[in-house]
Amino acid sequence: MKSYTQSIITDYAITPHKPYGQNFVIKKQLVEEILTSAQIIDDETILEIGGGIGTLTYYLLQETKNVITYEIDPILASVLKKEFYPYNNRLKVISKDFLKEKDIPHGKIVSNLPYSISSPVIWKISKMANPPKTIVLTLQEEFANHLCAKVGSRDYSRLSVYSSYFYDIKKISIFPSNYFYPKPKVSSCLVRGESIIPADMVKEKSFFIFLTALFCRKNKKARNNLLVYQKKLDRQFRPKYRNLLDTLELSQIQPIHLSPYEILTFYIDYRQMMIDNFEVSDFRDFME
């Protein structure tokens, strides 16, 4: 696999592009673990984000008849089309930015994800109208720790909470930096996620804004972080806002110690408080 990577880079005069997070897999063990975790069925559609030079793409094509790979770098997209020409009836190379795509085909996402887009990809997948039932991703280890963090842990964050409403994500294996070329400065982690049907409210834009405010200082009390919204009220109503905020059961707890279920409950109570006491007719507009 390392020799394949070197030959492709040499033949096409490729210089790995750091802003695109181009670190190519050179150890077959990682690819084998990805395939084992993905549990691919012969006729299912696989979406790959960041096809690169096709190291994983090739093995995906051995598992299924339909692979769609997104590659933002036009040079690498051309390499994929040329190298995998014999598979052109089974492989679709989309030379676009996955993050900007609106109509994404439905399929299982299996990818060595470029580190630089890990966070926005998770947000995008979670918000898809028809999200994939399974995702298998190679991520930066630190990012994976945040993604899979449990309530009360140091890595617990807005990302941990939000993603948990949509996916049950588990860490599979850790891989050192020498599994890639160029060698990144950090280790990688393979994760697998199974979709969960989320409550309708977590899909609301106002909930995402609420969650962001709640975790702006995750070790401060929740009420202190939500005080920012008193500025949206006339001065005469701000003391009332503070008093009512103090009456909410979970307002005195640090966000890092609130479970996803408790945070959703807190959001519902907070939302109702604003509607009942401050004539907030459109809560979405208030939160923006």
Buried (B, 14 or more C-beta within 10 A) or exposed (E): BEEBBEEBBEEBEBEBEEEBBBBBBBBEEBBEBBBBBBEBEEEBBBBBBBBBBBBBBBBBBEBBBBBBBBBBBEBBBBBBBEBBEEBEEEBBBBBEEBEEEEEBEEBBBBBBBBBBBBBEBBEBBBEEEEBBBBBBBBBBBBBBBBBBBEBEEEBBBBBBBBBBBBBEBEBBBEBEBEBBBEEBEEBBBBBBBEBBEBEEBBBBEBBBBBBEBBBEBBEBBBBBBBBEBBEBBEEEBBEEBEEBBEEBEBBEBBBBBBBBEBBBBBBEBBBEBBBEEBEBEEBEEBBE
